[in-house]
Amino acid sequence: MAFNAPDLITSLSTTNFRVELNSNFSLIETALAELQNAIPTSRLSAQTNLDVIDQLVVPTGVIGVDSFVPTLAGDHSSFTIGHDTYDSTSYCIIDQKFHSTNAGFTKTFDSIGITGSGDYVVKFGVRTRGAPIIEQYLEIEDTDNLQDLTIWKMDVNRNVGTFTVSNLRFMTTYLVSVTNFTNVFEADVPLCFQYSGALPAYAGPLETGILIPWDCEVQKAYVRLGAMPTGHTDATDVVLQMSYGSGTDTYNIFSNTATFTAATAPGTVRTLTAPAEPYQLAAGSFVRPEIITAETARTDIPPTAANLTITLQVRRIYHDVL
Protein backbone atom coordinates (compact mmCIF):
# COMPACT_ATOMS: atom_id res chain seq x y z
CA MET A 1 0.00 0.00 0.00
CA ALA A 2 1.08 3.63 -0.45
CA PHE A 3 1.76 5.66 2.66
CA ASN A 4 0.63 9.27 2.88
CA ALA A 5 1.99 11.31 5.77
CA PRO A 6 -0.82 12.97 7.75
CA ASP A 7 -1.12 16.69 8.39
CA LEU A 8 -0.37 17.15 12.09
CA ILE A 9 -1.57 19.92 14.35
CA THR A 10 1.28 22.40 14.80
CA SER A 11 -0.34 25.01 17.03
CA LEU A 12 -2.18 24.59 20.29
CA SER A 13 -4.73 26.88 21.87
CA THR A 14 -4.65 27.76 25.55
CA THR A 15 -8.20 26.51 26.11
CA ASN A 16 -8.51 23.40 23.94
CA PHE A 17 -4.95 22.07 23.95
CA ARG A 18 -5.84 18.74 25.61
CA VAL A 19 -8.24 17.75 22.80
CA GLU A 20 -5.78 19.05 20.19
CA LEU A 21 -2.93 17.04 21.69
CA ASN A 22 -5.06 13.88 21.75
CA SER A 23 -6.06 14.45 18.14
CA ASN A 24 -2.41 14.95 17.21
CA PHE A 25 -1.30 11.74 18.89
CA SER A 26 -4.19 9.87 17.28
CA LEU A 27 -2.97 10.96 13.85
CA ILE A 28 0.56 9.85 14.72
CA GLU A 29 -0.73 6.46 15.95
CA THR A 30 -2.69 5.97 12.74
CA ALA A 31 0.34 6.92 10.64
CA LEU A 32 2.53 4.41 12.48
CA ALA A 33 -0.08 1.67 11.94
CA GLU A 34 -0.19 2.48 8.22
CA LEU A 35 3.62 2.39 8.08
CA GLN A 36 3.66 -1.00 9.79
CA ASN A 37 1.22 -2.34 7.22
CA ALA A 38 3.12 -0.77 4.32
CA ILE A 39 6.50 -2.25 5.26
CA PRO A 40 6.91 -5.71 3.64
CA THR A 41 6.53 -8.55 6.11
CA SER A 42 9.71 -10.45 6.92
CA ARG A 43 9.78 -14.19 6.44
CA LEU A 44 10.89 -14.42 10.06
CA SER A 45 8.03 -12.37 11.45
CA ALA A 46 4.89 -13.75 13.10
CA GLN A 47 2.66 -13.13 10.07
CA THR A 48 4.26 -15.05 7.20
CA ASN A 49 2.62 -16.58 4.18
CA LEU A 50 2.66 -19.87 6.07
CA ASP A 51 0.33 -18.38 8.69
CA VAL A 52 -2.13 -17.32 6.02
CA ILE A 53 -2.04 -20.73 4.33
CA ASP A 54 -2.46 -22.38 7.71
CA GLN A 55 -5.59 -20.33 8.34
CA LEU A 56 -7.04 -21.06 4.91
CA VAL A 57 -6.97 -24.80 5.49
CA VAL A 58 -8.58 -24.86 8.93
CA PRO A 59 -12.38 -25.23 9.05
CA THR A 60 -13.13 -21.59 9.81
CA GLY A 61 -10.63 -19.84 7.56
CA VAL A 62 -10.22 -16.08 7.12
CA ILE A 63 -13.50 -14.17 7.46
CA GLY A 64 -15.15 -17.57 7.51
CA VAL A 65 -18.64 -18.31 8.74
CA ASP A 66 -17.36 -18.51 12.33
CA SER A 67 -15.39 -15.24 12.35
CA PHE A 68 -16.97 -12.09 13.81
CA VAL A 69 -20.27 -13.86 14.59
CA PRO A 70 -23.01 -11.37 15.59
CA THR A 71 -25.66 -11.83 18.27
CA LEU A 72 -28.23 -9.46 19.72
CA ALA A 73 -29.54 -9.12 23.24
CA GLY A 74 -33.06 -10.44 23.67
CA ASP A 75 -34.43 -6.90 23.71
CA HIS A 76 -32.13 -5.83 20.83
CA SER A 77 -30.52 -3.19 23.04
CA SER A 78 -26.95 -4.42 22.53
CA PHE A 79 -24.79 -6.03 19.84
CA THR A 80 -22.15 -8.68 20.55
CA ILE A 81 -19.43 -10.20 18.37
CA GLY A 82 -18.17 -13.71 19.07
CA HIS A 83 -15.17 -15.58 17.69
CA ASP A 84 -16.50 -19.11 17.22
CA THR A 85 -13.46 -20.50 15.44
CA TYR A 86 -11.43 -23.50 16.59
CA ASP A 87 -8.96 -21.16 18.33
CA SER A 88 -11.52 -18.51 19.41
CA THR A 89 -9.87 -15.96 17.11
CA SER A 90 -11.35 -14.09 14.15
CA TYR A 91 -9.21 -13.28 11.13
CA CYS A 92 -9.44 -10.76 8.30
CA ILE A 93 -7.41 -9.06 5.60
CA ILE A 94 -6.89 -5.27 5.63
CA ASP A 95 -4.64 -3.61 3.04
CA GLN A 96 -3.51 -7.08 1.95
CA LYS A 97 -2.24 -7.80 5.47
CA PHE A 98 -3.31 -10.59 7.78
CA HIS A 99 -5.08 -9.36 10.95
CA SER A 100 -6.67 -11.15 13.89
CA THR A 101 -8.34 -10.65 17.25
CA ASN A 102 -9.64 -12.80 20.08
CA ALA A 103 -11.00 -9.88 22.10
CA GLY A 104 -14.63 -10.03 23.14
CA PHE A 105 -16.86 -7.21 21.92
CA THR A 106 -20.21 -5.93 23.20
CA LYS A 107 -21.77 -2.50 22.76
CA THR A 108 -25.17 -1.11 23.62
CA PHE A 109 -26.84 1.05 21.01
CA ASP A 110 -27.23 3.72 23.69
CA SER A 111 -23.46 3.88 24.08
CA ILE A 112 -22.81 4.70 20.41
CA GLY A 113 -25.21 7.64 20.41
CA ILE A 114 -28.67 6.21 19.67
CA THR A 115 -30.37 8.09 22.47
CA GLY A 116 -33.43 9.44 20.64
CA SER A 117 -36.29 7.75 18.83
CA GLY A 118 -35.77 7.20 15.10
CA ASP A 119 -34.19 5.03 12.43
CA TYR A 120 -30.42 4.55 12.21
CA VAL A 121 -27.98 2.61 10.01
CA VAL A 122 -25.37 0.98 12.23
CA LYS A 123 -22.20 -0.75 11.12
CA PHE A 124 -19.72 -3.05 12.83
CA GLY A 125 -16.17 -3.24 11.56
CA VAL A 126 -12.50 -3.26 12.41
CA ARG A 127 -9.59 -0.84 12.19
CA THR A 128 -5.94 -1.80 11.82
CA ARG A 129 -3.56 -0.81 14.55
CA GLY A 130 -0.62 -2.27 12.64
CA ALA A 131 -0.91 -5.86 11.43
CA PRO A 132 -1.91 -8.18 12.98
CA ILE A 133 -3.59 -5.97 15.63
CA ILE A 134 -7.10 -4.65 15.08
CA GLU A 135 -9.72 -2.75 17.04
CA GLN A 136 -13.46 -3.45 16.76
CA TYR A 137 -16.04 -0.69 16.36
CA LEU A 138 -19.80 -0.31 16.36
CA GLU A 139 -20.79 3.01 14.80
CA ILE A 140 -23.65 5.03 13.39
CA GLU A 141 -22.97 5.17 9.66
CA ASP A 142 -23.92 8.83 9.15
CA THR A 143 -21.74 10.23 11.93
CA ASP A 144 -18.76 7.89 12.48
CA ASN A 145 -16.09 6.56 10.15
CA LEU A 146 -13.30 4.87 12.10
CA GLN A 147 -13.49 1.49 10.36
CA ASP A 148 -11.00 0.28 7.76
CA LEU A 149 -13.14 -2.80 7.04
CA THR A 150 -16.91 -2.87 7.59
CA ILE A 151 -18.12 -6.41 8.28
CA TRP A 152 -21.79 -6.02 9.31
CA LYS A 153 -24.51 -3.45 8.70
CA MET A 154 -27.98 -3.29 10.19
CA ASP A 155 -31.00 -1.04 10.53
CA VAL A 156 -31.75 0.00 14.10
CA ASN A 157 -35.02 1.59 15.17
CA ARG A 158 -35.48 3.15 18.58
CA ASN A 159 -39.03 3.84 19.73
CA VAL A 160 -38.67 5.56 23.10
CA GLY A 161 -36.79 2.83 25.05
CA THR A 162 -37.50 -0.10 22.72
CA PHE A 163 -34.96 -1.20 20.11
CA THR A 164 -35.66 -3.20 16.94
CA VAL A 165 -32.81 -4.44 14.72
CA SER A 166 -33.52 -5.62 11.17
CA ASN A 167 -31.81 -6.22 7.81
CA LEU A 168 -28.52 -7.51 9.22
CA ARG A 169 -26.18 -7.74 6.22
CA PHE A 170 -22.67 -9.16 5.78
CA MET A 171 -20.66 -6.48 3.97
CA THR A 172 -17.25 -7.99 3.25
CA THR A 173 -16.15 -11.03 1.25
CA TYR A 174 -16.05 -14.52 2.70
CA LEU A 175 -12.53 -15.71 1.95
CA VAL A 176 -11.53 -19.28 1.26
CA SER A 177 -11.67 -21.81 4.07
CA VAL A 178 -12.35 -25.50 4.30
CA THR A 179 -15.84 -24.82 5.67
CA ASN A 180 -16.77 -22.24 3.03
CA PHE A 181 -15.37 -24.34 0.20
CA THR A 182 -17.05 -27.53 1.40
CA ASN A 183 -20.40 -25.77 1.87
CA VAL A 184 -20.31 -24.72 -1.79
CA PHE A 185 -18.58 -27.71 -3.37
CA GLU A 186 -20.68 -30.30 -1.55
CA ALA A 187 -23.96 -28.39 -1.44
CA ASP A 188 -27.10 -30.51 -1.82
CA VAL A 189 -29.20 -29.23 -4.71
CA PRO A 190 -32.99 -29.78 -4.70
CA LEU A 191 -34.74 -31.15 -7.80
CA CYS A 192 -38.52 -31.05 -7.55
CA PHE A 193 -41.33 -33.19 -9.01
CA GLN A 194 -45.13 -32.98 -8.77
CA TYR A 195 -47.89 -35.34 -9.92
CA SER A 196 -51.38 -33.86 -9.73
CA GLY A 197 -54.48 -36.00 -9.38
CA ALA A 198 -55.07 -39.61 -8.38
CA LEU A 199 -52.17 -42.05 -8.58
CA PRO A 200 -52.57 -45.04 -10.93
CA ALA A 201 -54.22 -48.04 -9.30
CA TYR A 202 -51.52 -50.41 -10.53
CA ALA A 203 -47.85 -51.03 -9.81
CA GLY A 204 -45.12 -49.65 -12.05
CA PRO A 205 -43.09 -46.50 -12.74
CA LEU A 206 -44.84 -43.26 -13.61
CA GLU A 207 -44.21 -41.83 -17.05
CA THR A 208 -43.16 -38.47 -15.61
CA GLY A 209 -40.15 -37.78 -13.45
CA ILE A 210 -36.90 -35.80 -13.16
CA LEU A 211 -34.14 -35.35 -15.72
CA ILE A 212 -30.78 -35.11 -13.96
CA PRO A 213 -28.97 -31.93 -15.14
CA TRP A 214 -25.37 -33.00 -14.36
CA ASP A 215 -23.36 -35.90 -12.95
CA CYS A 216 -24.32 -36.32 -9.32
CA GLU A 217 -24.72 -38.49 -6.26
CA VAL A 218 -28.24 -38.94 -4.88
CA GLN A 219 -28.40 -37.92 -1.22
CA LYS A 220 -32.00 -37.84 0.00
CA ALA A 221 -35.63 -37.39 -1.05
CA TYR A 222 -38.75 -36.07 0.65
CA VAL A 223 -42.04 -37.64 -0.48
CA ARG A 224 -45.49 -36.21 0.29
CA LEU A 225 -49.00 -37.37 -0.58
CA GLY A 226 -51.76 -34.78 -0.47
CA ALA A 227 -54.51 -37.43 -0.14
CA MET A 228 -54.14 -40.84 1.49
CA PRO A 229 -55.52 -44.19 0.23
CA THR A 230 -58.98 -45.22 1.37
CA GLY A 231 -59.30 -47.91 4.07
CA HIS A 232 -60.15 -51.04 2.05
CA THR A 233 -60.14 -54.51 3.57
CA ASP A 234 -56.92 -55.25 1.68
CA ALA A 235 -54.33 -53.36 -0.37
CA THR A 236 -54.78 -50.20 1.67
CA ASP A 237 -51.10 -49.30 1.49
CA VAL A 238 -49.40 -47.26 -1.20
CA VAL A 239 -45.66 -47.92 -1.38
CA LEU A 240 -43.41 -45.71 -3.52
CA GLN A 241 -39.75 -45.68 -4.44
CA MET A 242 -37.54 -43.52 -6.66
CA SER A 243 -36.40 -45.63 -9.58
CA TYR A 244 -33.82 -45.52 -12.32
CA GLY A 245 -34.01 -47.69 -15.42
CA SER A 246 -36.65 -48.60 -17.98
CA GLY A 247 -39.42 -51.12 -18.39
CA THR A 248 -39.22 -53.90 -15.84
CA ASP A 249 -35.50 -53.29 -15.39
CA THR A 250 -35.65 -50.59 -12.70
CA TYR A 251 -34.00 -50.29 -9.31
CA ASN A 252 -34.52 -48.20 -6.20
CA ILE A 253 -31.86 -45.48 -5.89
CA PHE A 254 -32.48 -45.22 -2.14
CA SER A 255 -32.13 -47.68 0.71
CA ASN A 256 -35.82 -47.51 1.70
CA THR A 257 -39.32 -46.86 0.35
CA ALA A 258 -42.15 -44.48 1.28
CA THR A 259 -45.31 -46.11 2.65
CA PHE A 260 -48.66 -44.35 3.08
CA THR A 261 -51.80 -45.94 4.55
CA ALA A 262 -55.36 -44.90 5.24
CA ALA A 263 -54.25 -44.10 8.80
CA THR A 264 -51.44 -41.79 7.65
CA ALA A 265 -52.17 -38.14 8.38
CA PRO A 266 -52.76 -36.08 5.22
CA GLY A 267 -49.67 -34.15 4.21
CA THR A 268 -47.25 -36.51 5.94
CA VAL A 269 -43.73 -36.35 4.51
CA ARG A 270 -41.64 -39.52 4.21
CA THR A 271 -37.84 -39.35 3.92
CA LEU A 272 -35.85 -41.58 1.59
CA THR A 273 -32.19 -41.99 2.52
CA ALA A 274 -29.15 -42.91 0.47
CA PRO A 275 -27.26 -46.15 1.05
CA ALA A 276 -23.75 -46.05 2.54
CA GLU A 277 -22.40 -45.58 -0.99
CA PRO A 278 -24.90 -43.25 -2.71
CA TYR A 279 -25.98 -43.98 -6.26
CA GLN A 280 -24.27 -41.95 -8.93
CA LEU A 281 -26.27 -40.74 -11.91
CA ALA A 282 -24.94 -39.27 -15.13
CA ALA A 283 -26.25 -36.05 -16.65
CA GLY A 284 -29.41 -36.79 -18.64
CA SER A 285 -30.46 -39.74 -16.47
CA PHE A 286 -34.20 -40.06 -15.95
CA VAL A 287 -35.40 -40.73 -12.39
CA ARG A 288 -39.09 -41.25 -11.62
CA PRO A 289 -41.42 -42.40 -8.88
CA GLU A 290 -42.39 -46.07 -9.04
CA ILE A 291 -45.47 -47.54 -7.39
CA ILE A 292 -44.40 -50.78 -5.70
CA THR A 293 -47.77 -51.40 -4.03
CA ALA A 294 -50.82 -49.71 -5.54
CA GLU A 295 -54.15 -48.89 -4.00
CA THR A 296 -56.63 -51.43 -5.42
CA ALA A 297 -59.73 -50.04 -7.07
CA ARG A 298 -63.17 -50.99 -5.70
CA THR A 299 -66.48 -50.55 -7.46
CA ASP A 300 -67.99 -48.71 -4.53
CA ILE A 301 -64.85 -46.96 -3.25
CA PRO A 302 -62.51 -45.55 -5.94
CA PRO A 303 -58.79 -45.03 -5.19
CA THR A 304 -58.12 -41.78 -3.38
CA ALA A 305 -54.30 -41.61 -3.07
CA ALA A 306 -53.40 -38.44 -4.96
CA ASN A 307 -51.23 -35.36 -5.43
CA LEU A 308 -47.66 -36.57 -5.11
CA THR A 309 -44.81 -34.12 -4.39
CA ILE A 310 -41.15 -35.11 -4.27
CA THR A 311 -37.99 -33.13 -3.61
CA LEU A 312 -34.87 -35.01 -4.65
CA GLN A 313 -31.58 -33.81 -3.14
CA VAL A 314 -28.45 -34.49 -5.18
CA ARG A 315 -24.80 -33.53 -4.80
CA ARG A 316 -22.93 -32.61 -7.95
CA ILE A 317 -19.76 -34.61 -8.74
CA TYR A 318 -16.93 -33.62 -11.06
CA HIS A 319 -15.77 -36.93 -12.43
CA ASP A 320 -17.18 -39.46 -14.89
CA VAL A 321 -19.93 -41.77 -13.67
CA LEU A 322 -18.65 -45.26 -14.38
C-alpha positions in Angstrom: 0.0 0.0 0.0 1.1 3.6 -0.5 1.8 5.7 2.7 0.6 9.3 2.9 2.0 11.3 5.8 -0.8 13.0 7.7 -1.1 16.7 8.4 -0.4 17.2 12.1 -1.6 19.9 14.4 1.3 22.4 14.8 -0.3 25.0 17.0 -2.2 24.6 20.3 -4.7 26.9 21.9 -4.6 27.8 25.5 -8.2 26.5 26.1 -8.5 23.4 23.9 -5.0 22.1 23.9 -5.8 18.7 25.6 -8.2 17.7 22.8 -5.8 19.0 20.2 -2.9 17.0 21.7 -5.1 13.9 21.8 -6.1 14.4 18.1 -2.4 15.0 17.2 -1.3 11.7 18.9 -4.2 9.9 17.3 -3.0 11.0 13.9 0.6 9.8 14.7 -0.7 6.5 15.9 -2.7 6.0 12.7 0.3 6.9 10.6 2.5 4.4 12.5 -0.1 1.7 11.9 -0.2 2.5 8.2 3.6 2.4 8.1 3.7 -1.0 9.8 1.2 -2.3 7.2 3.1 -0.8 4.3 6.5 -2.2 5.3 6.9 -5.7 3.6 6.5 -8.5 6.1 9.7 -10.5 6.9 9.8 -14.2 6.4 10.9 -14.4 10.1 8.0 -12.4 11.4 4.9 -13.8 13.1 2.7 -13.1 10.1 4.3 -15.0 7.2 2.6 -16.6 4.2 2.7 -19.9 6.1 0.3 -18.4 8.7 -2.1 -17.3 6.0 -2.0 -20.7 4.3 -2.5 -22.4 7.7 -5.6 -20.3 8.3 -7.0 -21.1 4.9 -7.0 -24.8 5.5 -8.6 -24.9 8.9 -12.4 -25.2 9.1 -13.1 -21.6 9.8 -10.6 -19.8 7.6 -10.2 -16.1 7.1 -13.5 -14.2 7.5 -15.1 -17.6 7.5 -18.6 -18.3 8.7 -17.4 -18.5 12.3 -15.4 -15.2 12.3 -17.0 -12.1 13.8 -20.3 -13.9 14.6 -23.0 -11.4 15.6 -25.7 -11.8 18.3 -28.2 -9.5 19.7 -29.5 -9.1 23.2 -33.1 -10.4 23.7 -34.4 -6.9 23.7 -32.1 -5.8 20.8 -30.5 -3.2 23.0 -27.0 -4.4 22.5 -24.8 -6.0 19.8 -22.1 -8.7 20.5 -19.4 -10.2 18.4 -18.2 -13.7 19.1 -15.2 -15.6 17.7 -16.5 -19.1 17.2 -13.5 -20.5 15.4 -11.4 -23.5 16.6 -9.0 -21.2 18.3 -11.5 -18.5 19.4 -9.9 -16.0 17.1 -11.4 -14.1 14.2 -9.2 -13.3 11.1 -9.4 -10.8 8.3 -7.4 -9.1 5.6 -6.9 -5.3 5.6 -4.6 -3.6 3.0 -3.5 -7.1 2.0 -2.2 -7.8 5.5 -3.3 -10.6 7.8 -5.1 -9.4 11.0 -6.7 -11.2 13.9 -8.3 -10.6 17.2 -9.6 -12.8 20.1 -11.0 -9.9 22.1 -14.6 -10.0 23.1 -16.9 -7.2 21.9 -20.2 -5.9 23.2 -21.8 -2.5 22.8 -25.2 -1.1 23.6 -26.8 1.1 21.0 -27.2 3.7 23.7 -23.5 3.9 24.1 -22.8 4.7 20.4 -25.2 7.6 20.4 -28.7 6.2 19.7 -30.4 8.1 22.5 -33.4 9.4 20.6 -36.3 7.8 18.8 -35.8 7.2 15.1 -34.2 5.0 12.4 -30.4 4.5 12.2 -28.0 2.6 10.0 -25.4 1.0 12.2 -22.2 -0.7 11.1 -19.7 -3.0 12.8 -16.2 -3.2 11.6 -12.5 -3.3 12.4 -9.6 -0.8 12.2 -5.9 -1.8 11.8 -3.6 -0.8 14.6 -0.6 -2.3 12.6 -0.9 -5.9 11.4 -1.9 -8.2 13.0 -3.6 -6.0 15.6 -7.1 -4.6 15.1 -9.7 -2.7 17.0 -13.5 -3.5 16.8 -16.0 -0.7 16.4 -19.8 -0.3 16.4 -20.8 3.0 14.8 -23.7 5.0 13.4 -23.0 5.2 9.7 -23.9 8.8 9.2 -21.7 10.2 11.9 -18.8 7.9 12.5 -16.1 6.6 10.1 -13.3 4.9 12.1 -13.5 1.5 10.4 -11.0 0.3 7.8 -13.1 -2.8 7.0 -16.9 -2.9 7.6 -18.1 -6.4 8.3 -21.8 -6.0 9.3 -24.5 -3.4 8.7 -28.0 -3.3 10.2 -31.0 -1.0 10.5 -31.7 0.0 14.1 -35.0 1.6 15.2 -35.5 3.1 18.6 -39.0 3.8 19.7 -38.7 5.6 23.1 -36.8 2.8 25.0 -37.5 -0.1 22.7 -35.0 -1.2 20.1 -35.7 -3.2 16.9 -32.8 -4.4 14.7 -33.5 -5.6 11.2 -31.8 -6.2 7.8 -28.5 -7.5 9.2 -26.2 -7.7 6.2 -22.7 -9.2 5.8 -20.7 -6.5 4.0 -17.3 -8.0 3.2 -16.1 -11.0 1.3 -16.1 -14.5 2.7 -12.5 -15.7 2.0 -11.5 -19.3 1.3 -11.7 -21.8 4.1 -12.4 -25.5 4.3 -15.8 -24.8 5.7 -16.8 -22.2 3.0 -15.4 -24.3 0.2 -17.0 -27.5 1.4 -20.4 -25.8 1.9 -20.3 -24.7 -1.8 -18.6 -27.7 -3.4 -20.7 -30.3 -1.6 -24.0 -28.4 -1.4 -27.1 -30.5 -1.8 -29.2 -29.2 -4.7 -33.0 -29.8 -4.7 -34.7 -31.1 -7.8 -38.5 -31.0 -7.5 -41.3 -33.2 -9.0 -45.1 -33.0 -8.8 -47.9 -35.3 -9.9 -51.4 -33.9 -9.7 -54.5 -36.0 -9.4 -55.1 -39.6 -8.4 -52.2 -42.0 -8.6 -52.6 -45.0 -10.9 -54.2 -48.0 -9.3 -51.5 -50.4 -10.5 -47.9 -51.0 -9.8 -45.1 -49.6 -12.1 -43.1 -46.5 -12.7 -44.8 -43.3 -13.6 -44.2 -41.8 -17.0 -43.2 -38.5 -15.6 -40.1 -37.8 -13.5 -36.9 -35.8 -13.2 -34.1 -35.4 -15.7 -30.8 -35.1 -14.0 -29.0 -31.9 -15.1 -25.4 -33.0 -14.4 -23.4 -35.9 -13.0 -24.3 -36.3 -9.3 -24.7 -38.5 -6.3 -28.2 -38.9 -4.9 -28.4 -37.9 -1.2 -32.0 -37.8 0.0 -35.6 -37.4 -1.0 -38.8 -36.1 0.6 -42.0 -37.6 -0.5 -45.5 -36.2 0.3 -49.0 -37.4 -0.6 -51.8 -34.8 -0.5 -54.5 -37.4 -0.1 -54.1 -40.8 1.5 -55.5 -44.2 0.2 -59.0 -45.2 1.4 -59.3 -47.9 4.1 -60.1 -51.0 2.0 -60.1 -54.5 3.6 -56.9 -55.3 1.7 -54.3 -53.4 -0.4 -54.8 -50.2 1.7 -51.1 -49.3 1.5 -49.4 -47.3 -1.2 -45.7 -47.9 -1.4 -43.4 -45.7 -3.5 -39.8 -45.7 -4.4 -37.5 -43.5 -6.7 -36.4 -45.6 -9.6 -33.8 -45.5 -12.3 -34.0 -47.7 -15.4 -36.6 -48.6 -18.0 -39.4 -51.1 -18.4 -39.2 -53.9 -15.8 -35.5 -53.3 -15.4 -35.6 -50.6 -12.7 -34.0 -50.3 -9.3 -34.5 -48.2 -6.2 -31.9 -45.5 -5.9 -32.5 -45.2 -2.1 -32.1 -47.7 0.7 -35.8 -47.5 1.7 -39.3 -46.9 0.4 -42.1 -44.5 1.3 -45.3 -46.1 2.6 -48.7 -44.3 3.1 -51.8 -45.9 4.5 -55.4 -44.9 5.2 -54.3 -44.1 8.8 -51.4 -41.8 7.7 -52.2 -38.1 8.4 -52.8 -36.1 5.2 -49.7 -34.1 4.2 -47.2 -36.5 5.9 -43.7 -36.4 4.5 -41.6 -39.5 4.2 -37.8 -39.3 3.9 -35.8 -41.6 1.6 -32.2 -42.0 2.5 -29.1 -42.9 0.5 -27.3 -46.1 1.0 -23.8 -46.0 2.5 -22.4 -45.6 -1.0 -24.9 -43.3 -2.7 -26.0 -44.0 -6.3 -24.3 -41.9 -8.9 -26.3 -40.7 -11.9 -24.9 -39.3 -15.1 -26.2 -36.1 -16.6 -29.4 -36.8 -18.6 -30.5 -39.7 -16.5 -34.2 -40.1 -16.0 -35.4 -40.7 -12.4 -39.1 -41.3 -11.6 -41.4 -42.4 -8.9 -42.4 -46.1 -9.0 -45.5 -47.5 -7.4 -44.4 -50.8 -5.7 -47.8 -51.4 -4.0 -50.8 -49.7 -5.5 -54.2 -48.9 -4.0 -56.6 -51.4 -5.4 -59.7 -50.0 -7.1 -63.2 -51.0 -5.7 -66.5 -50.5 -7.5 -68.0 -48.7 -4.5 -64.9 -47.0 -3.3 -62.5 -45.5 -5.9 -58.8 -45.0 -5.2 -58.1 -41.8 -3.4 -54.3 -41.6 -3.1 -53.4 -38.4 -5.0 -51.2 -35.4 -5.4 -47.7 -36.6 -5.1 -44.8 -34.1 -4.4 -41.2 -35.1 -4.3 -38.0 -33.1 -3.6 -34.9 -35.0 -4.7 -31.6 -33.8 -3.1 -28.5 -34.5 -5.2 -24.8 -33.5 -4.8 -22.9 -32.6 -8.0 -19.8 -34.6 -8.7 -16.9 -33.6 -11.1 -15.8 -36.9 -12.4 -17.2 -39.5 -14.9 -19.9 -41.8 -13.7 -18.6 -45.3 -14.4 
